[in-house]
């Protein structure tokens, strides 16, 4: 039998028939595969709506990952809506107040904007609270990924309508007549088991085993993040994430504990300086990355290289798609991924959980066995989430293209982006508000992106002698064309 983790059983005189049904018969309204960020948040969200939920996780040991360590303010607000803000307590989480972008040694401080709006989804329509009112600057949190996941799992285990089971899901169970997903088959220590629900939600992460057969798109990756954990590092601007730009791909630095700082180094595929002949990734870190870091960080970075605890994660891109399989929904990184440069993955996952709970509420759909109504809700979910996810997805991919610039036009856009940030005011409040999950308006993203492109054209023209202005005006059109090439494929992926 599988190992079941649940709240203490009710007194014998007041048995909970739904809890007994989950525990004894493995039957619930919803079966969720994956006890990570998306799975746990969704389990609690649906439990809050009164749904009976079984949450299945392969291993309940604390996970150890090098990404999923920074939660933007928009994700913190979503946690509060779910009643899960306590999950950020007692894990040595560090406040994040914005970013410090360092371009060839020159810094620009980019705090989260003061005028933060709270966004609620009501009937699939965004309702904005406090718009235009001055308030405190919002804050994100950074932490050890595994500690946060364990707190979410503990919250799921204590939720009144959730039963957590440690078991490995091996396949989906499909009705031979209707094609509807009825539940899952699993294995625990070699023993077969089965779990059934009106709706099966798969949230088994970036390496999902169920994505290939149920979604039209598959992940692509151009690079990997190689991670180091620095000890007692001195950062240029404490309580801020750091983005380091120079000749190569970007690097990130952010504190994840009182004494620990995460360094993520983007290494594109087939990078010559990371070849075996040049000492591999360690050689690249030592010879290329280390000299480019702020002097205050270099000692702890070099010490981390010497410890040799290098790990990597692919930086994947996976556009979202509408769930069309009856009885099945795919969530989290299994369904939608973007470059982790902007730290938006967890913010998207937790906001998805909030939205899904609203769309699947008993007031809307009394019984989840109403497959037609659930499929309609899945379509609504796909488009309602776009106000946030399209912004996060496009911003992450477009910024990576600029920050990892590998030709003259992209370099011009990179310079234009940094100089745009240097202007301050709305030139930083708008972009960081989008990145933080606070501003959920795609057209604001398009405005700032093309403002950067036009500013890059202006800098390209004005940096030359007057006699060259006519020539540079013509060549600057290539910069604008490159900007279109960068962003329009991602816009198309969000509207198709």
C-alpha positions in Angstrom: 0.0 0.0 0.0 1.2 3.6 -0.7 2.4 5.8 2.1 -0.4 8.2 2.8 0.1 11.6 4.5 -3.1 13.2 5.8 -4.6 15.2 8.6 -5.6 13.2 11.7 -8.8 11.3 11.1 -12.0 12.9 12.5 -13.4 11.5 15.8 -15.1 8.1 15.2 -18.5 9.7 16.0 -18.0 12.2 13.1 -16.4 10.4 10.3 -15.6 12.3 7.1 -16.9 10.2 4.3 -14.9 12.0 1.6 -11.7 11.6 3.6 -12.5 7.9 3.9 -13.2 7.6 0.2 -9.8 9.2 -0.6 -7.9 7.1 1.9 -9.6 3.8 1.4 -11.0 3.8 -2.1 -8.5 6.3 -3.7 -11.3 8.3 -5.2 -11.8 12.1 -5.2 -13.0 15.1 -7.2 -9.5 15.8 -8.3 -6.3 13.8 -8.6 -3.1 15.9 -8.8 0.1 14.4 -10.1 3.1 16.3 -8.7 3.7 17.8 -5.2 5.8 20.8 -6.3 4.9 24.5 -6.4 2.1 24.2 -8.9 0.7 20.9 -7.5 0.6 22.0 -3.9 -0.8 25.5 -4.6 -3.5 24.0 -6.8 -4.4 21.4 -4.2 -4.9 24.0 -1.6 -6.8 26.3 -4.0 -9.3 23.6 -4.9 -9.5 22.5 -1.3 -10.4 26.0 -0.3 -13.3 25.7 -2.8 -14.5 22.5 -1.0 -13.2 20.1 -3.6 -11.9 16.7 -2.5 -8.3 16.3 -3.6 -5.7 13.5 -3.8 -2.2 14.9 -4.3 0.4 12.3 -5.5 4.1 12.9 -5.2 7.0 10.6 -6.2 9.2 11.6 -3.3 8.3 13.7 -0.3 12.0 14.3 0.6 13.1 17.9 0.4 14.0 18.7 -3.2 17.3 20.3 -4.1 17.2 22.6 -7.2 19.1 25.6 -8.4 16.1 27.4 -9.8 12.7 28.3 -8.4 14.3 30.3 -5.6 12.9 33.8 -6.2 9.2 34.7 -5.9 8.2 38.0 -7.4 5.8 40.3 -5.6 2.9 39.1 -7.8 3.5 35.6 -6.5 3.7 36.7 -2.9 0.3 38.4 -3.4 -1.1 35.2 -4.9 0.1 33.2 -1.9 -1.8 35.6 0.4 -5.0 34.9 -1.6 -4.6 31.2 -1.1 -3.9 31.7 2.6 -0.4 30.4 2.2 1.7 33.4 3.1 2.9 31.5 6.2 4.9 29.2 3.8 7.4 32.0 3.5 8.1 32.0 7.3 10.7 30.0 9.1 12.7 29.1 5.9 15.3 31.8 6.2 13.7 33.7 3.3 15.3 37.0 2.2 13.3 40.1 1.1 13.8 41.1 -2.5 13.1 44.8 -3.1 14.1 45.0 -6.8 17.1 44.6 -9.1 20.6 45.9 -9.6 21.6 45.7 -13.3 25.3 46.0 -13.8 26.5 46.6 -17.4 30.3 46.5 -17.8 30.7 47.7 -14.2 28.1 50.5 -14.3 25.1 50.0 -12.0 21.4 50.9 -12.3 19.2 50.3 -9.2 15.7 49.2 -10.2 13.4 49.0 -7.2 9.9 47.6 -7.4 7.4 50.4 -8.2 5.6 52.2 -5.4 2.2 52.2 -7.1 1.3 48.5 -7.0 -2.1 47.3 -8.0 -3.8 44.2 -6.6 -5.4 42.2 -9.4 -8.3 39.8 -8.8 -10.0 37.6 -11.4 -13.8 37.7 -11.1 -15.8 35.9 -13.8 -12.7 35.7 -15.9 -12.3 39.5 -15.8 -9.5 41.4 -14.0 -10.6 43.7 -11.2 -8.0 46.1 -10.1 -7.8 47.4 -6.5 -6.0 50.4 -5.3 -5.0 51.6 -8.7 -3.3 55.0 -8.5 -3.0 54.9 -4.8 0.4 55.5 -3.2 1.4 52.5 -1.1 4.5 50.8 0.2 6.8 49.2 -2.4 6.0 45.6 -2.8 8.6 42.9 -1.9 9.4 39.5 -3.3 11.2 36.7 -1.5 14.1 34.5 -2.3 14.9 31.2 -0.5 16.1 27.7 -0.8 13.7 26.0 -3.2 13.3 22.8 -1.2 12.4 24.5 2.1 9.6 26.4 0.4 8.3 23.3 -1.3 8.3 21.5 2.0 6.2 24.2 3.6 3.7 24.1 0.7 3.5 20.3 1.2 2.9 20.7 4.9 0.1 23.2 4.1 -1.5 20.7 1.7 -1.3 17.9 4.2 -3.1 20.0 6.8 -5.8 21.2 4.3 -9.2 19.8 5.3 -10.0 18.3 1.9 -6.6 17.0 0.7 -4.9 13.6 1.1 -1.2 13.4 0.1 0.1 10.1 -1.1 3.8 9.3 -1.8 3.7 7.1 -4.9 5.1 7.2 -8.4 2.5 7.7 -11.2 3.3 5.5 -14.2 0.4 6.1 -16.6 -2.9 7.8 -17.1 -6.1 5.7 -17.1 -8.2 6.4 -20.2 -11.8 5.2 -20.9 -11.7 3.0 -24.0 -15.1 4.2 -25.2 -15.0 8.0 -24.6 -11.3 8.7 -24.4 -11.8 10.5 -21.1 -9.0 10.4 -18.5 -10.4 8.6 -15.4 -7.4 8.7 -13.1 -3.9 7.3 -12.9 -2.0 4.1 -12.3 0.9 4.3 -9.9 3.6 2.2 -8.3 4.8 2.3 -4.7 7.7 0.0 -3.8 6.8 -2.3 -6.7 3.1 -2.5 -5.8 0.5 -1.3 -8.3 -2.2 1.1 -7.3 -4.9 3.3 -8.9 -6.4 6.7 -8.1 -9.6 8.0 -9.7 -11.0 11.5 -10.0 -13.5 13.4 -12.1 -10.5 15.6 -13.1 -6.8 14.6 -13.3 -4.3 17.5 -13.1 -0.7 16.7 -14.1 1.9 19.1 -12.6 5.0 16.9 -12.8 7.5 19.6 -13.7 9.8 20.5 -16.5 10.7 16.9 -17.3 7.0 15.8 -17.5 6.5 12.2 -18.7 2.9 13.0 -19.8 3.5 16.1 -21.9 4.5 14.4 -25.1 1.3 12.5 -25.6 -1.1 15.2 -24.5 0.2 18.6 -25.6 1.0 19.9 -29.1 4.3 21.7 -28.1 7.5 20.5 -26.7 10.3 22.4 -24.8 13.3 23.9 -26.6 16.4 25.1 -25.0 19.3 27.4 -26.2 21.4 27.3 -23.0 21.7 26.1 -19.5 22.0 27.8 -16.1 25.0 26.5 -14.2 24.5 27.2 -10.5 26.9 27.8 -7.6 26.1 28.5 -4.0 28.3 31.2 -2.5 28.9 31.5 1.2 28.8 34.8 3.0 29.1 36.7 -0.3 29.1 40.5 -0.2 26.7 41.8 -2.8 26.8 45.3 -4.4 23.2 46.0 -3.4 21.8 43.8 -0.6 18.1 42.6 -0.8 18.2 42.9 -4.6 18.6 40.5 -7.4 21.7 41.2 -9.5 21.8 40.9 -13.3 25.4 41.1 -14.7 25.8 42.0 -18.3 29.0 42.1 -20.4 30.6 40.4 -23.4 28.8 37.1 -23.0 25.5 35.7 -21.7 24.0 37.2 -18.5 24.7 36.0 -14.9 22.5 36.3 -11.9 23.2 36.8 -8.2 20.6 36.7 -5.4 20.7 35.8 -1.8 18.7 32.7 -0.8 19.5 32.6 2.9 21.3 34.5 5.7 24.7 33.0 4.6 23.9 31.7 1.1 23.9 33.5 -2.3 22.9 31.8 -5.6 25.0 32.5 -8.7 23.5 31.4 -12.0 25.7 31.6 -15.0 24.0 31.3 -18.4 26.1 29.1 -20.7 24.8 28.8 -24.3 25.1 25.6 -26.3 28.5 25.0 -28.0 30.2 28.0 -26.2 33.9 27.9 -27.2 35.1 29.1 -23.8 33.3 26.2 -22.1 34.7 23.5 -24.4 36.6 20.6 -23.1 39.8 22.0 -24.6 39.3 25.2 -22.5 38.6 23.4 -19.3 34.9 22.9 -19.7 32.3 24.9 -17.7 34.7 25.3 -14.8 37.3 26.8 -17.1 34.7 29.2 -18.4 33.7 30.2 -14.9 37.2 30.7 -13.8 38.6 32.5 -16.9 35.7 34.4 -18.3 33.0 34.9 -15.6 35.1 35.4 -12.5 37.1 38.5 -13.8 33.8 40.1 -14.9 32.2 39.9 -11.5 32.1 42.8 -9.0 35.3 42.7 -6.9 33.3 42.2 -3.7 31.8 38.9 -5.1 34.9 37.4 -6.6 36.4 35.8 -3.4 33.3 33.8 -2.6 32.7 32.9 -6.2 36.2 31.6 -6.6 35.8 29.6 -3.4 32.6 28.1 -4.7 34.3 27.0 -7.9 37.0 25.3 -5.9 34.3 23.4 -3.9 33.2 22.1 -7.2 29.5 21.7 -6.5 28.3 22.7 -9.9 24.8 21.8 -11.1 22.9 22.8 -14.2 19.3 23.2 -15.4 18.2 23.7 -19.0 16.7 27.1 -19.8 13.6 26.0 -21.6 10.9 27.7 -23.6 7.5 26.0 -23.9 4.4 28.0 -25.0 1.1 27.2 -23.3 -1.8 25.4 -25.0 -5.5 24.8 -24.3 -6.2 21.6 -22.4 -8.6 19.7 -24.7 -8.4 16.1 -23.3 -11.6 15.3 -21.4 -10.8 14.7 -17.7 -7.2 15.9 -18.0 -5.4 19.2 -17.3 -1.7 19.9 -17.4 -0.3 22.7 -15.3 3.0 24.3 -14.2 6.3 23.7 -16.0 4.7 20.6 -17.6 2.5 23.0 -19.6 4.3 26.3 -19.9 8.0 27.4 -19.4 10.0 30.5 -20.1 13.7 31.5 -19.5 14.3 31.7 -15.7 16.2 35.0 -16.2 13.3 37.0 -14.9 12.3 34.6 -12.1 8.7 34.4 -13.1 8.0 30.7 -13.0 6.6 30.4 -9.5 4.7 33.6 -9.8 2.9 32.2 -12.8 2.3 28.8 -11.2 0.7 30.2 -8.0 -1.4 32.7 -9.9 -2.6 29.9 -12.1 -3.7 28.0 -9.0 -5.7 31.0 -7.8 -7.4 31.4 -11.2 -8.1 27.7 -11.6 -9.8 27.6 -8.1 -12.1 30.4 -9.2 -13.0 28.9 -12.6 -13.7 25.4 -11.1 -15.6 26.7 -8.0 -18.7 24.7 -7.1 -20.7 27.9 -7.8 -19.6 27.7 -11.4 -19.4 23.9 -11.9 -21.3 22.0 -9.2 -19.9 18.7 -10.3 -16.5 18.2 -12.0 -18.0 15.1 -13.7 -19.7 17.7 -16.0 -16.9 17.2 -18.6 -18.3 19.7 -21.1 -18.4 22.5 -18.4 -14.9 21.7 -17.3 -13.6 21.9 -20.9 -15.2 25.3 -21.3 -13.5 26.3 -18.0 -10.2 25.1 -19.5 -10.5 27.4 -22.5 -11.4 30.3 -20.2 -8.4 29.5 -18.1 -6.1 29.5 -21.1 -7.1 33.0 -22.1 -7.8 34.5 -18.7 -4.2 33.8 -17.5 -2.7 35.6 -20.5 -2.8 39.0 -18.9 -0.1 37.8 -16.6 1.6 34.9 -18.3 1.9 36.5 -21.8 3.7 39.4 -20.1 6.0 37.1 -18.1 6.7 34.7 -21.0 7.4 37.4 -23.6 9.5 39.5 -21.3 11.7 36.6 -20.2 12.4 35.5 -23.8 12.9 39.0 -25.2 15.1 40.1 -22.4 17.3 37.0 -22.7 17.7 37.7 -26.4 18.9 41.2 -25.6 21.0 40.3 -22.5 22.8 37.5 -24.4 23.4 39.6 -27.5 25.6 37.9 -30.0 25.5 40.3 -33.0 25.8 44.0 -33.5 22.1 44.8 -33.7 21.3 42.9 -30.5 24.2 44.6 -28.9 22.7 48.0 -29.9 19.4 46.9 -28.4 21.3 45.8 -25.2 22.9 49.2 -24.9 19.6 50.9 -25.6 17.9 48.8 -22.9 20.5 49.7 -20.3 20.5 53.4 -21.2 16.7 53.3 -21.1 16.9 52.0 -17.5 19.3 54.8 -16.7 16.6 57.4 -17.5 14.7 56.2 -14.4 11.0 57.0 -13.6 8.6 55.1 -15.8 11.5 53.8 -17.8 12.2 51.5 -14.9 8.8 51.4 -13.0 7.0 50.0 -16.1 9.5 47.2 -17.0 10.1 46.1 -13.4 6.4 46.2 -12.7 5.8 43.9 -15.6 8.6 41.6 -14.4 7.3 41.6 -10.8 3.8 40.3 -11.9 2.3 43.6 -10.7 1.4 45.2 -14.1 -0.6 42.7 -16.1 -1.1 44.6 -19.4 0.7 43.1 -22.4 0.4 46.5 -24.3 2.5 48.1 -21.6 5.2 45.5 -22.4 5.0 46.2 -26.1 5.2 50.0 -25.4 8.4 49.7 -23.4 10.0 47.1 -25.7 9.6 49.3 -28.8 10.5 52.4 -26.8 13.8 50.7 -26.1 14.2 49.8 -29.8 13.6 53.4 -30.8 15.9 54.7 -28.1 18.6 52.2 -29.4 18.1 53.6 -32.9 18.5 57.2 -31.6 21.7 56.3 -29.7 23.1 54.5 -32.8 22.5 57.6 -34.9 23.6 60.3 -32.4 26.8 58.5 -31.3 28.4 59.1 -34.7 29.6 62.3 -36.3 27.0 64.5 -38.1 28.3 63.5 -41.5 27.4 59.9 -40.7 23.9 60.5 -39.5 22.2 59.8 -42.9 24.1 56.4 -43.2 23.4 55.5 -39.5 19.8 56.4 -39.9 19.5 53.8 -42.6 21.5 51.2 -40.6 19.4 51.9 -37.5 16.4 50.4 -39.4 18.2 47.1 -39.0 18.1 47.5 -35.2 14.3 48.0 -35.3 13.9 45.0 -37.6 15.9 42.9 -35.2 13.7 44.0 -32.4 10.7 42.8 -34.4 12.4 39.5 -35.1 13.0 39.1 -31.4 9.5 39.8 -30.1 7.0 38.9 -32.7 7.5 35.1 -32.6 6.7 35.2 -28.9 3.7 37.4 -29.4 2.4 35.0 -31.9 3.0 32.0 -29.6 0.7 33.8 -27.0 -2.2 34.6 -29.3 -2.5 31.5 -31.4 
